[in-house]
């Protein structure tokens, strides 16, 4: 697999871990991974938003246990640190969906430097998702 | 497999997916062709991940053993 595209919608701490872990796995093998953050997940591409990510719903009370497990697994426990680790592979691009950015308050002034930029969904879907060897939606 | 002469050892004990594979990829990049990497792991997911990674990336899995829930892999770098 040479290229993979991932669309991330859910911003709950535990739910965002899986696509990031998959991206880390494939990028470590040299696969080019392009991630589009849509809906609430776009806030993960701001330092403040990434720091505020929490587990929600039925499992919210179990967040300390999950964070301890993440640390034991060897991953950084903060999502922003995971993003930095992915960026360091040199094979990962993070894109913010322009619609999501407009709705949820993410713009070029608060976008983290690890993000490649704010893009239209049509561009990502046609230029990245359709052309990728594999595409995932979370 | 005591007769295998390892070049480097990567101990991923205690770590879980994706880190054993991330670290294995990093470790193999630092080796020369023909070098042998010993990987120690406790993540049972590596039982499938490492053999398939070897096949996919063209490395040779010389040996895979498990004792007391600790897995040892010996991988020869081929490319």
Backbone of each chain as ProteinMPNN parsed JSONL, in Angstrom:
{"seq_chain_A": "XXXXXXXXXXXXXXXXXXXXXXXXXXXXXXXXXXXXXXXXXXXXXXXXXXXXXXXXXXXXXXXXXXXXXXXXXXXXXXXXXXXXXXXXXXXXXXXXXXXXXXXXXXXXXXXXXXXXXXXXXXXXXXXXXXXXXXXXXX", "coords_chain_A": {"N_chain_A": [[0.846, -1.194, 0.0], [0.662, 2.09, -0.996], [-0.509, 4.55, -0.584], [-2.793, 6.047, 1.722], [-5.952, 7.22, 2.714], [-7.687, 8.977, 5.212], [-10.671, 9.823, 6.81], [-11.713, 11.693, 9.459], [-14.197, 12.054, 11.801], [-15.22, 11.899, 14.359], [-14.538, 13.232, 17.532], [-14.078, 12.318, 20.087], [-11.904, 11.42, 22.716], [-11.096, 8.692, 22.987], [-12.078, 7.632, 20.637], [-10.768, 8.904, 18.59], [-8.297, 7.921, 18.732], [-7.951, 5.454, 17.387], [-7.993, 5.887, 14.456], [-5.703, 7.478, 14.379], [-3.753, 5.771, 15.35], [-3.794, 3.794, 13.369], [-2.914, 5.322, 11.246], [-0.355, 5.877, 12.137], [0.795, 3.341, 12.171], [0.789, 2.622, 9.412], [2.15, 4.75, 8.249], [4.623, 4.432, 9.382], [5.654, 2.418, 7.907], [6.199, 3.653, 5.608], [4.1, 4.36, 4.023], [2.179, 6.848, 2.419], [0.103, 8.935, 4.176], [-2.937, 10.595, 4.272], [-4.921, 12.707, 6.098], [-8.175, 13.84, 6.697], [-9.836, 16.1, 8.676], [-13.004, 16.386, 9.826], [-16.185, 17.894, 10.764], [-16.708, 17.929, 14.324], [-14.195, 16.932, 14.867], [-12.335, 18.52, 13.663], [-11.434, 20.368, 15.447], [-9.409, 19.144, 16.766], [-7.188, 19.808, 15.421], [-6.245, 22.125, 16.444], [-4.243, 23.6, 18.98], [-5.461, 24.131, 21.422], [-7.918, 22.841, 21.133], [-7.113, 20.175, 20.784], [-6.02, 19.655, 23.259], [-8.254, 19.667, 24.806], [-9.682, 17.402, 24.253], [-11.791, 14.809, 25.182], [-13.068, 11.741, 26.568], [-16.366, 10.69, 25.865], [-19.873, 10.166, 26.603], [-21.007, 6.918, 27.597], [-18.594, 5.958, 28.554], [-17.122, 7.902, 29.757], [-16.308, 8.223, 32.424], [-14.292, 6.478, 32.607], [-11.976, 7.462, 31.613], [-9.405, 8.019, 32.886], [-8.403, 5.399, 33.172], [-8.225, 4.599, 30.528], [-6.356, 6.441, 29.523], [-4.141, 5.705, 31.022], [-3.735, 3.181, 29.994], [-3.092, 3.811, 27.371], [-0.669, 5.116, 27.736], [0.817, 2.993, 28.746], [0.874, 1.393, 26.541], [2.689, 2.678, 25.038], [2.241, 4.901, 23.581], [2.001, 8.5, 23.203], [0.03, 10.266, 25.615], [-1.365, 12.566, 25.153], [-3.303, 13.932, 22.578], [-2.309, 15.838, 20.806], [0.408, 15.386, 21.004], [0.532, 12.873, 19.87], [-0.161, 13.526, 17.277], [2.076, 15.069, 16.608], [4.03, 13.07, 16.679], [3.216, 11.476, 14.564], [3.554, 13.289, 12.469], [6.272, 13.495, 12.494], [7.091, 11.23, 11.188], [7.232, 11.869, 8.587], [5.532, 11.127, 6.629], [2.903, 11.831, 6.787], [0.045, 13.804, 6.267], [-1.963, 16.358, 7.552], [-5.174, 17.577, 7.208], [-7.533, 20.195, 7.468], [-11.0, 20.34, 7.195], [-12.678, 22.728, 5.279], [-15.351, 23.55, 5.621], [-15.953, 22.445, 8.123], [-14.088, 23.845, 9.611], [-15.107, 26.447, 9.383], [-17.518, 26.193, 10.724], [-16.839, 25.248, 13.274], [-14.902, 26.899, 14.243], [-12.168, 26.895, 13.42], [-9.329, 28.161, 12.01], [-6.778, 29.647, 9.891], [-5.28, 30.988, 11.738], [-5.362, 29.656, 14.159], [-4.747, 27.082, 13.588], [-2.778, 24.196, 14.032], [0.803, 24.016, 13.539], [1.598, 21.617, 12.465], [-0.361, 20.837, 10.769], [-1.249, 20.61, 7.346], [-2.968, 22.314, 6.006], [-6.066, 24.173, 5.407], [-8.651, 22.765, 3.671], [-10.878, 22.214, 0.867], [-13.574, 19.899, 0.97], [-14.235, 18.612, -1.378], [-11.91, 18.675, -2.889], [-10.238, 17.064, -1.281], [-11.615, 14.608, -1.279], [-11.631, 13.923, -3.988], [-8.97, 14.185, -4.854], [-7.4, 12.935, -2.971], [-8.794, 10.877, -1.385], [-10.178, 9.305, -3.372], [-8.065, 8.613, -5.019], [-6.393, 7.204, -3.385], [-4.819, 4.174, -2.254], [-6.199, 2.944, -0.301], [-8.975, 3.729, 1.751], [-10.35, 5.149, 4.674], [-13.009, 5.738, 6.996], [-13.836, 7.453, 9.879]], "CA_chain_A": [[0.0, 0.0, 0.0], [1.497, 3.296, -1.091], [-1.227, 5.717, -0.069], [-4.025, 5.797, 2.47], [-6.671, 8.437, 3.101], [-8.558, 8.749, 6.367], [-11.545, 10.928, 7.181], [-12.038, 11.566, 10.882], [-15.341, 12.887, 12.164], [-15.483, 11.838, 15.796], [-13.432, 13.828, 18.272], [-13.915, 11.786, 21.439], [-10.509, 11.031, 22.928], [-10.865, 7.273, 22.705], [-12.448, 7.305, 19.256], [-9.803, 9.475, 17.649], [-7.05, 7.165, 18.857], [-7.836, 4.37, 16.402], [-7.459, 6.325, 13.161], [-4.328, 7.968, 14.508], [-2.886, 4.589, 15.478], [-3.708, 3.188, 12.034], [-2.046, 6.199, 10.446], [1.019, 5.705, 12.637], [1.234, 2.022, 11.688], [1.057, 2.602, 7.974], [3.189, 5.739, 7.947], [5.931, 3.905, 9.798], [6.124, 1.556, 6.814], [6.478, 4.492, 4.45], [2.877, 4.695, 3.295], [1.753, 8.238, 2.529], [-1.221, 8.978, 4.797], [-3.574, 11.908, 4.268], [-6.073, 12.691, 6.994], [-9.069, 14.992, 6.666], [-10.601, 16.225, 9.908], [-14.281, 17.02, 9.554], [-17.086, 18.037, 11.904], [-16.05, 18.32, 15.571], [-12.805, 16.477, 14.913], [-11.43, 19.551, 13.155], [-10.854, 21.086, 16.582], [-8.181, 18.451, 17.175], [-6.069, 20.434, 14.712], [-5.812, 23.324, 17.165], [-3.598, 23.173, 20.23], [-6.461, 24.186, 22.499], [-8.905, 21.784, 20.903], [-6.498, 18.86, 21.024], [-5.843, 19.491, 24.704], [-9.562, 19.52, 25.458], [-10.371, 16.177, 23.84], [-12.16, 13.936, 26.295], [-13.996, 10.66, 26.259], [-17.725, 11.104, 26.178], [-20.857, 9.105, 26.661], [-21.02, 5.907, 28.646], [-17.262, 5.602, 29.057], [-16.408, 9.111, 30.182], [-15.7, 8.056, 33.745], [-13.157, 5.547, 32.52], [-10.871, 8.101, 30.891], [-8.081, 7.792, 33.494], [-7.974, 4.04, 32.863], [-7.841, 4.567, 29.112], [-5.091, 7.184, 29.363], [-3.068, 4.878, 31.585], [-3.497, 2.114, 29.023], [-2.408, 4.411, 26.211], [0.727, 5.331, 28.139], [1.451, 1.674, 28.861], [1.073, 0.887, 25.175], [3.846, 3.358, 24.466], [1.827, 6.097, 22.834], [1.781, 9.7, 24.025], [-1.365, 10.294, 26.072], [-2.021, 13.749, 24.612], [-3.539, 13.785, 21.141], [-1.391, 16.709, 20.055], [1.708, 14.703, 20.955], [0.401, 11.792, 18.874], [-0.096, 14.199, 15.97], [3.487, 15.416, 16.377], [4.767, 11.832, 16.38], [2.849, 11.094, 13.191], [4.185, 14.241, 11.552], [7.712, 13.207, 12.469], [7.382, 10.127, 10.261], [7.455, 12.451, 7.267], [4.615, 10.498, 5.671], [1.513, 12.122, 7.154], [-0.492, 15.154, 6.082], [-3.215, 16.632, 8.256], [-5.957, 18.619, 6.561], [-8.784, 20.607, 8.108], [-12.093, 20.58, 6.253], [-13.013, 24.159, 5.344], [-16.692, 23.691, 6.192], [-15.841, 22.188, 9.567], [-13.363, 24.966, 10.198], [-16.01, 27.59, 9.466], [-18.559, 25.943, 11.732], [-16.327, 24.967, 14.62], [-13.953, 27.908, 14.679], [-10.757, 26.598, 13.144], [-8.862, 28.932, 10.866], [-5.319, 29.579, 9.749], [-4.59, 31.595, 12.882], [-5.24, 28.726, 15.293], [-4.384, 25.743, 13.102], [-1.441, 23.804, 14.493], [1.769, 24.037, 12.426], [1.729, 20.279, 11.874], [-1.396, 20.671, 9.741], [-0.85, 21.123, 6.031], [-3.803, 23.46, 5.693], [-7.526, 24.039, 5.373], [-8.966, 22.404, 2.283], [-12.251, 21.859, 0.568], [-13.813, 18.457, 1.003], [-14.255, 18.085, -2.749], [-10.516, 18.439, -3.267], [-9.71, 15.902, -0.571], [-12.273, 13.369, -1.709], [-11.241, 13.586, -5.36], [-7.514, 14.114, -5.066], [-6.755, 12.065, -1.977], [-9.552, 9.667, -1.049], [-10.438, 8.477, -4.552], [-6.807, 8.137, -5.593], [-5.624, 6.422, -2.417], [-4.956, 2.711, -2.337], [-7.163, 2.524, 0.726], [-9.597, 4.877, 2.398], [-11.111, 4.79, 5.867], [-13.839, 6.813, 7.561], [-14.064, 7.238, 11.312]], "C_chain_A": [[0.889, 1.255, 0.0], [0.81, 4.524, -0.495], [-2.493, 5.305, 0.679], [-4.646, 7.145, 2.828], [-7.616, 8.086, 4.247], [-9.375, 10.008, 6.626], [-11.982, 10.706, 8.624], [-13.13, 12.562, 11.248], [-15.48, 13.006, 13.677], [-14.291, 12.35, 16.594], [-13.316, 13.328, 19.701], [-12.501, 11.217, 21.57], [-10.247, 9.587, 22.524], [-11.126, 6.941, 21.231], [-11.461, 7.858, 18.232], [-8.48, 8.696, 17.691], [-6.881, 6.129, 17.75], [-7.356, 4.86, 15.039], [-6.034, 6.85, 13.248], [-3.348, 6.803, 14.647], [-2.717, 3.896, 14.128], [-2.784, 4.012, 11.134], [-0.588, 6.017, 10.848], [1.605, 4.389, 12.118], [1.658, 2.086, 10.226], [2.139, 3.598, 7.594], [4.564, 5.214, 8.333], [6.51, 2.95, 8.769], [6.429, 2.357, 5.554], [5.268, 4.802, 3.595], [2.54, 6.176, 3.501], [0.318, 8.266, 3.055], [-1.738, 10.416, 4.804], [-4.839, 11.834, 5.103], [-6.865, 13.983, 6.855], [-9.896, 14.991, 7.945], [-11.868, 17.014, 9.604], [-15.098, 17.114, 10.848], [-16.304, 18.427, 13.169], [-14.568, 17.967, 15.585], [-11.829, 17.537, 14.427], [-10.761, 20.308, 14.299], [-9.592, 20.406, 17.111], [-6.962, 19.029, 16.473], [-5.753, 21.833, 15.241], [-5.211, 22.845, 18.486], [-4.607, 23.121, 21.369], [-7.475, 23.049, 22.361], [-8.343, 20.404, 21.185], [-6.364, 18.598, 22.517], [-7.159, 19.231, 25.421], [-10.27, 18.206, 25.114], [-10.587, 15.254, 25.041], [-13.015, 12.792, 25.783], [-15.396, 11.141, 26.61], [-18.63, 9.886, 26.298], [-20.667, 8.155, 27.829], [-19.667, 5.687, 29.3], [-16.476, 6.771, 29.627], [-15.681, 8.925, 31.511], [-14.457, 7.169, 33.709], [-11.935, 6.157, 31.82], [-9.511, 7.901, 31.556], [-7.53, 6.397, 33.177], [-7.489, 3.943, 31.418], [-6.514, 5.283, 28.898], [-3.915, 6.386, 29.919], [-2.713, 3.748, 30.624], [-2.761, 2.609, 27.795], [-0.929, 4.614, 26.535], [1.475, 4.009, 28.211], [1.751, 1.099, 27.48], [2.261, 1.544, 24.497], [3.517, 4.579, 23.649], [1.794, 7.309, 23.757], [0.309, 9.75, 24.443], [-2.113, 11.52, 25.546], [-2.13, 13.626, 23.089], [-2.582, 14.654, 20.312], [-0.011, 16.054, 19.948], [1.682, 13.528, 19.976], [0.507, 12.392, 17.47], [1.35, 14.562, 15.63], [4.309, 14.179, 16.004], [4.47, 11.362, 14.956], [3.541, 11.994, 12.18], [5.669, 13.931, 11.396], [8.065, 12.035, 11.556], [7.692, 10.656, 8.863], [6.501, 11.916, 6.214], [3.153, 10.864, 5.915], [1.177, 13.59, 6.89], [-1.825, 15.276, 6.812], [-3.921, 17.792, 7.562], [-7.21, 18.908, 7.378], [-9.817, 20.866, 7.02], [-12.546, 22.046, 6.393], [-14.405, 24.395, 5.937], [-16.644, 23.501, 7.702], [-15.126, 23.337, 10.256], [-14.264, 26.164, 10.394], [-17.044, 27.411, 10.567], [-17.976, 25.892, 13.145], [-15.17, 25.884, 15.038], [-12.487, 27.572, 14.492], [-10.362, 27.357, 11.874], [-7.33, 28.926, 10.835], [-4.572, 30.186, 10.933], [-4.473, 30.63, 14.065], [-4.926, 27.283, 14.866], [-2.971, 25.404, 13.561], [-0.478, 23.764, 13.3], [1.96, 22.682, 11.761], [0.698, 20.034, 10.784], [-0.922, 21.289, 8.431], [-1.692, 22.325, 5.64], [-5.282, 23.151, 5.772], [-7.921, 23.828, 3.917], [-10.457, 22.135, 2.115], [-12.411, 20.34, 0.539], [-13.776, 17.854, -0.395], [-12.839, 17.778, -3.23], [-9.988, 17.18, -2.605], [-10.315, 14.606, -1.101], [-11.811, 12.943, -3.099], [-9.749, 13.372, -5.54], [-6.806, 13.159, -4.115], [-7.527, 10.767, -1.775], [-9.733, 8.742, -2.256], [-9.145, 7.854, -5.092], [-5.979, 7.262, -4.644], [-5.825, 4.933, -2.644], [-6.018, 2.211, -1.371], [-7.703, 3.765, 1.428], [-10.437, 4.412, 3.585], [-11.871, 6.004, 6.379], [-14.117, 6.497, 9.025], [-14.981, 8.319, 11.862]], "O_chain_A": [[1.738, 1.442, 0.871], [1.467, 5.422, 0.031], [-3.167, 4.343, 0.312], [-3.944, 8.087, 3.196], [-8.258, 7.035, 4.245], [-8.839, 11.116, 6.658], [-12.548, 9.666, 8.964], [-12.991, 13.765, 11.025], [-15.812, 14.068, 14.205], [-13.156, 11.938, 16.351], [-12.519, 13.87, 20.467], [-11.977, 10.607, 20.637], [-9.29, 9.297, 21.806], [-10.468, 6.074, 20.656], [-11.341, 7.325, 17.129], [-7.654, 8.811, 16.785], [-5.778, 5.95, 17.234], [-6.396, 4.306, 14.504], [-5.248, 6.693, 12.313], [-2.239, 6.854, 14.115], [-1.618, 3.46, 13.786], [-1.985, 3.47, 10.37], [0.303, 6.006, 9.998], [2.756, 4.335, 11.685], [2.751, 1.653, 9.862], [2.956, 3.323, 6.715], [5.558, 5.524, 7.675], [7.715, 2.698, 8.757], [6.866, 1.797, 4.549], [5.394, 5.44, 2.55], [2.609, 6.688, 4.619], [-0.579, 7.685, 2.444], [-1.065, 11.33, 5.28], [-5.717, 11.009, 4.853], [-6.304, 15.078, 6.889], [-10.57, 14.011, 8.261], [-11.808, 18.167, 9.178], [-14.763, 16.513, 11.868], [-15.334, 19.181, 13.081], [-13.776, 18.638, 16.247], [-10.638, 17.476, 14.732], [-9.655, 20.827, 14.145], [-8.799, 21.025, 17.821], [-5.829, 18.771, 16.88], [-5.083, 22.624, 14.577], [-5.617, 21.821, 19.035], [-4.608, 22.19, 22.175], [-7.836, 22.391, 23.336], [-9.025, 19.558, 21.762], [-6.564, 17.478, 22.986], [-7.183, 18.65, 26.506], [-11.351, 17.934, 25.637], [-9.663, 14.97, 25.803], [-13.606, 12.868, 24.706], [-15.576, 11.914, 27.551], [-18.205, 8.744, 26.12], [-20.223, 8.549, 28.908], [-19.591, 5.28, 30.459], [-15.294, 6.636, 29.942], [-14.567, 9.417, 31.692], [-13.679, 7.123, 34.662], [-10.985, 5.452, 31.48], [-8.536, 7.634, 30.854], [-6.332, 6.238, 32.941], [-6.484, 3.296, 31.124], [-5.648, 4.79, 28.175], [-2.824, 6.395, 29.348], [-1.543, 3.401, 30.459], [-1.909, 1.911, 27.244], [-0.053, 4.323, 25.72], [2.627, 3.916, 27.789], [2.751, 0.409, 27.282], [2.78, 1.035, 23.504], [4.404, 5.221, 23.087], [1.582, 7.165, 24.961], [-0.561, 9.315, 23.688], [-3.343, 11.524, 25.496], [-1.17, 13.262, 22.41], [-2.113, 14.242, 19.251], [0.654, 16.16, 18.917], [2.687, 13.226, 19.332], [1.175, 11.842, 16.594], [1.79, 14.382, 14.495], [5.172, 14.235, 15.128], [5.362, 10.909, 14.24], [4.052, 11.525, 11.163], [6.243, 14.083, 10.318], [9.229, 11.869, 11.191], [8.332, 9.978, 8.059], [6.649, 12.222, 5.031], [2.259, 10.27, 5.312], [1.935, 14.492, 7.248], [-2.694, 14.411, 6.703], [-3.336, 18.855, 7.357], [-7.857, 18.002, 7.904], [-9.528, 21.542, 6.033], [-12.765, 22.53, 7.503], [-14.601, 25.355, 6.682], [-17.214, 24.285, 8.461], [-15.509, 23.753, 11.349], [-14.211, 26.827, 11.43], [-17.402, 28.365, 11.257], [-18.558, 26.428, 14.088], [-14.539, 25.661, 16.071], [-11.655, 27.93, 15.325], [-10.978, 27.208, 10.818], [-6.682, 28.276, 11.655], [-3.381, 29.935, 11.118], [-3.57, 30.777, 14.889], [-4.854, 26.383, 15.703], [-2.071, 26.24, 13.483], [-0.902, 23.504, 12.174], [2.43, 22.603, 10.626], [0.859, 19.128, 9.966], [-0.283, 22.341, 8.412], [-1.189, 23.257, 5.011], [-5.701, 22.054, 6.142], [-7.564, 24.618, 3.044], [-11.182, 21.869, 3.074], [-11.506, 19.607, 0.138], [-13.338, 16.719, -0.576], [-12.595, 16.766, -3.886], [-9.375, 16.333, -3.254], [-9.604, 13.63, -1.341], [-11.622, 11.756, -3.363], [-9.319, 12.49, -6.284], [-5.735, 12.639, -4.429], [-6.981, 9.681, -1.971], [-9.473, 7.542, -2.17], [-9.138, 6.716, -5.56], [-4.989, 6.655, -5.052], [-6.855, 4.493, -3.154], [-6.653, 1.182, -1.602], [-6.972, 4.726, 1.667], [-11.144, 3.407, 3.505], [-11.436, 7.144, 6.217], [-14.578, 5.406, 9.361], [-15.295, 8.316, 13.052]]}, "seq_chain_B": "XXXXXXXXXXXXXXXXXXXXXXXXXXXXXXXXXXXXXXXXXXXXXXXXXXXXXXXXXXXXXXXXXXXXXXXXXXXXXXX", "coords_chain_B": {"N_chain_B": [[16.398, -20.305, 19.462], [19.369, -20.293, 19.602], [21.559, -20.26, 17.948], [21.397, -18.22, 16.203], [22.834, -15.29, 15.142], [22.481, -12.249, 16.376], [22.17, -8.873, 15.257], [21.1, -6.607, 16.298], [18.909, -5.732, 18.997], [15.533, -5.268, 19.716], [13.484, -4.287, 22.184], [10.229, -4.472, 22.911], [8.656, -4.922, 25.014], [5.738, -4.836, 26.969], [4.63, -2.801, 25.519], [2.026, -1.874, 23.204], [0.097, -2.305, 20.167], [0.067, 0.657, 18.251], [2.816, 0.59, 18.62], [4.892, -1.532, 18.757], [5.184, -2.244, 16.029], [5.698, 0.205, 14.842], [8.131, 0.814, 16.045], [9.622, -1.354, 15.198], [9.752, -0.924, 12.45], [11.286, 1.416, 12.467], [13.639, 0.461, 13.586], [14.569, -1.451, 11.746], [15.244, 0.088, 9.614], [17.613, 1.198, 10.348], [19.485, -0.74, 10.033], [21.868, -2.814, 8.224], [21.821, -4.59, 5.077], [21.281, -8.036, 5.451], [21.742, -8.005, 8.142], [20.602, -9.03, 11.379], [17.708, -8.676, 13.205], [16.567, -8.867, 16.434], [13.473, -9.116, 17.9], [11.688, -8.407, 20.715], [8.657, -9.048, 22.245], [5.51, -8.453, 23.906], [2.994, -8.008, 23.162], [0.31, -9.669, 21.926], [-0.697, -9.283, 19.453], [1.403, -9.017, 17.762], [1.996, -11.538, 16.929], [0.648, -12.007, 14.574], [1.097, -9.638, 13.236], [3.9, -9.23, 12.849], [4.904, -11.484, 11.268], [3.342, -11.019, 8.912], [4.175, -8.484, 8.253], [6.851, -8.967, 7.641], [6.566, -10.533, 5.341], [5.289, -8.707, 3.658], [7.111, -6.618, 3.448], [9.334, -7.808, 2.536], [11.246, -8.906, 4.208], [13.031, -11.476, 6.018], [11.646, -13.799, 8.154], [13.245, -15.442, 10.48], [12.898, -16.892, 12.775], [10.435, -17.569, 15.26], [9.45, -17.5, 18.467], [7.793, -18.393, 21.528], [7.609, -17.886, 24.917], [6.54, -18.14, 28.166], [4.694, -16.075, 27.719], [6.186, -14.209, 26.414], [7.334, -13.036, 23.404], [9.653, -13.844, 20.877], [11.234, -12.704, 18.062], [13.17, -13.251, 15.168], [14.555, -11.482, 12.698], [15.763, -11.213, 9.45], [17.276, -8.661, 7.639], [16.457, -7.945, 4.388], [16.011, -6.119, 2.425]], "CA_chain_B": [[17.326, -20.304, 18.324], [20.585, -19.681, 20.113], [22.609, -20.191, 16.935], [21.21, -17.027, 15.375], [23.67, -14.187, 15.6], [21.704, -11.018, 16.182], [22.898, -7.613, 15.088], [20.48, -5.626, 17.202], [17.723, -6.208, 19.712], [14.501, -4.277, 20.003], [12.6, -4.8, 23.234], [8.974, -3.724, 22.96], [7.866, -5.51, 26.099], [4.778, -3.955, 27.63], [3.984, -1.892, 24.572], [0.979, -2.467, 22.368], [-0.153, -1.73, 18.857], [0.91, 0.404, 17.075], [4.224, 0.871, 18.887], [5.878, -2.551, 18.337], [5.423, -2.18, 14.585], [6.343, 1.499, 14.566], [9.534, 0.718, 16.463], [10.284, -2.338, 14.331], [10.05, -0.232, 11.186], [12.406, 2.333, 12.701], [14.858, -0.315, 13.863], [15.064, -2.142, 10.546], [15.832, 1.104, 8.729], [18.969, 1.5, 10.806], [20.357, -1.909, 9.854], [22.378, -3.094, 6.879], [21.309, -5.833, 4.488], [21.866, -9.226, 6.056], [21.708, -7.893, 9.607], [19.479, -9.739, 12.01], [17.059, -7.937, 14.287], [15.761, -9.624, 17.388], [12.383, -8.3, 18.439], [11.032, -8.998, 21.884], [7.335, -8.422, 22.347], [4.488, -9.095, 24.731], [1.71, -7.761, 22.502], [-0.029, -10.872, 21.151], [-0.98, -8.872, 18.082], [2.603, -9.169, 16.924], [2.011, -12.905, 16.352], [0.211, -11.899, 13.176], [1.632, -8.422, 12.596], [5.305, -9.317, 12.413], [5.047, -12.339, 10.072], [2.784, -10.395, 7.704], [5.059, -7.35, 7.918], [8.029, -9.544, 6.977], [6.177, -10.942, 3.984], [4.943, -7.509, 2.892], [8.264, -5.745, 3.235], [10.429, -8.573, 1.946], [12.239, -9.355, 5.2], [12.905, -12.908, 6.313], [11.427, -14.163, 9.553], [14.05, -16.648, 10.694], [12.39, -17.659, 13.909], [9.44, -16.933, 16.135], [9.226, -18.375, 19.612], [7.024, -17.787, 22.618], [7.822, -18.557, 26.193], [6.02, -17.334, 29.286], [3.992, -14.908, 27.154], [7.14, -13.285, 25.779], [7.593, -13.47, 22.02], [10.954, -13.484, 20.304], [11.288, -12.809, 16.605], [14.472, -12.967, 14.566], [14.255, -11.037, 11.333], [16.929, -10.816, 8.66], [16.963, -7.575, 6.713], [16.726, -8.349, 3.008], [15.889, -4.958, 1.518]], "C_chain_B": [[18.62, -19.615, 18.748], [21.675, -19.529, 19.064], [22.441, -18.992, 16.008], [22.009, -15.873, 15.97], [22.94, -12.869, 15.33], [22.618, -9.797, 16.063], [22.391, -6.583, 16.089], [19.253, -6.236, 17.847], [16.797, -5.039, 19.994], [13.542, -4.885, 21.021], [11.353, -3.921, 23.322], [8.077, -4.222, 24.09], [6.979, -4.475, 26.786], [4.04, -3.038, 26.683], [2.981, -2.631, 23.696], [0.879, -1.715, 21.049], [-0.533, -0.263, 18.996], [2.408, 0.389, 17.352], [5.203, -0.245, 18.511], [6.189, -2.495, 16.842], [6.097, -0.873, 14.19], [7.834, 1.403, 14.891], [10.303, -0.307, 15.628], [10.662, -1.699, 12.999], [11.24, 0.705, 11.344], [13.706, 1.544, 12.845], [15.432, -0.935, 12.593], [15.722, -1.149, 9.596], [17.281, 1.394, 9.096], [19.95, 0.364, 10.601], [20.819, -2.044, 8.407], [21.769, -4.395, 6.371], [22.038, -7.022, 5.106], [21.905, -9.191, 7.567], [20.475, -8.6, 10.154], [18.981, -8.961, 13.221], [16.271, -8.899, 15.161], [14.715, -8.682, 17.957], [11.751, -9.066, 19.598], [9.709, -8.267, 22.07], [6.441, -9.187, 23.31], [3.085, -8.861, 24.165], [1.387, -8.961, 21.608], [-0.369, -10.538, 19.694], [0.221, -9.023, 17.168], [2.7, -10.579, 16.332], [1.567, -12.884, 14.898], [0.892, -10.728, 12.477], [3.054, -8.611, 12.071], [5.494, -10.295, 11.24], [4.492, -11.682, 8.804], [3.616, -9.196, 7.271], [6.304, -7.859, 7.18], [7.697, -9.89, 5.526], [5.951, -9.713, 3.101], [6.165, -6.673, 2.537], [9.486, -6.502, 2.714], [11.522, -8.968, 2.911], [12.014, -10.842, 5.48], [12.735, -13.135, 7.814], [12.129, -15.492, 9.794], [13.468, -17.534, 11.777], [11.387, -16.849, 14.701], [9.175, -17.907, 17.264], [8.443, -17.639, 20.683], [7.242, -18.584, 23.882], [7.369, -17.636, 27.304], [5.429, -16.005, 28.81], [4.944, -13.824, 26.623], [7.503, -13.855, 24.409], [8.957, -12.968, 21.564], [10.895, -13.722, 18.801], [12.717, -12.493, 16.158], [14.226, -12.682, 13.087], [15.547, -10.632, 10.631], [16.52, -9.751, 7.651], [17.404, -7.969, 5.304], [16.677, -7.179, 2.03], [15.652, -3.679, 2.291]], "O_chain_B": [[18.923, -18.505, 18.312], [22.616, -18.758, 19.256], [23.265, -18.778, 15.118], [21.87, -15.536, 17.146], [22.808, -12.443, 14.182], [23.678, -9.716, 16.684], [23.159, -5.798, 16.645], [18.637, -7.149, 17.299], [17.218, -3.974, 20.446], [12.874, -5.88, 20.742], [11.421, -2.771, 23.754], [6.874, -3.961, 24.1], [7.426, -3.382, 27.133], [2.955, -2.55, 26.997], [3.079, -3.839, 23.481], [1.48, -0.659, 20.849], [-1.404, 0.046, 19.81], [3.2, 0.198, 16.43], [6.271, 0.062, 17.981], [7.338, -2.678, 16.44], [6.959, -0.847, 13.312], [8.683, 1.849, 14.119], [11.497, -0.142, 15.383], [11.762, -1.91, 12.488], [12.099, 0.782, 10.465], [14.738, 1.921, 12.292], [16.647, -0.94, 12.395], [16.646, -1.5, 8.862], [18.077, 1.79, 8.245], [21.122, 0.485, 10.955], [20.234, -1.463, 7.493], [21.263, -5.201, 7.153], [23.259, -7.007, 5.261], [22.081, -10.226, 8.21], [19.456, -8.741, 9.478], [19.742, -8.636, 14.132], [15.418, -9.646, 14.681], [15.032, -7.592, 18.433], [11.34, -10.218, 19.459], [9.65, -7.038, 22.055], [6.589, -10.394, 23.503], [2.111, -9.448, 24.637], [2.107, -9.235, 20.647], [-0.332, -11.405, 18.821], [0.079, -9.144, 15.951], [3.405, -10.79, 15.345], [2.063, -13.662, 14.083], [1.223, -10.801, 11.293], [3.365, -8.187, 10.957], [6.195, -9.951, 10.289], [5.104, -11.778, 7.74], [3.75, -8.919, 6.079], [6.751, -7.247, 6.21], [8.456, -9.577, 4.609], [6.369, -9.684, 1.944], [6.238, -6.091, 1.454], [10.54, -5.91, 2.481], [12.619, -9.331, 2.486], [10.943, -11.385, 5.209], [13.564, -12.721, 8.624], [11.655, -16.541, 9.358], [13.536, -18.761, 11.707], [11.474, -15.625, 14.799], [8.72, -19.026, 17.027], [8.437, -16.409, 20.731], [7.079, -19.804, 23.905], [7.779, -16.477, 27.366], [5.641, -14.957, 29.421], [4.547, -12.678, 26.415], [7.922, -15.006, 24.286], [9.351, -11.833, 21.831], [10.547, -14.81, 18.341], [13.374, -11.6, 16.692], [13.754, -13.537, 12.338], [16.321, -9.822, 11.14], [15.551, -9.913, 6.909], [18.57, -8.284, 5.066], [17.239, -7.25, 0.937], [15.526, -2.61, 1.694]]}, "name": "protein", "num_of_chains": 2, "seq": "XXXXXXXXXXXXXXXXXXXXXXXXXXXXXXXXXXXXXXXXXXXXXXXXXXXXXXXXXXXXXXXXXXXXXXXXXXXXXXXXXXXXXXXXXXXXXXXXXXXXXXXXXXXXXXXXXXXXXXXXXXXXXXXXXXXXXXXXXXXXXXXXXXXXXXXXXXXXXXXXXXXXXXXXXXXXXXXXXXXXXXXXXXXXXXXXXXXXXXXXXXXXXXXXXXXXXXXXX"}
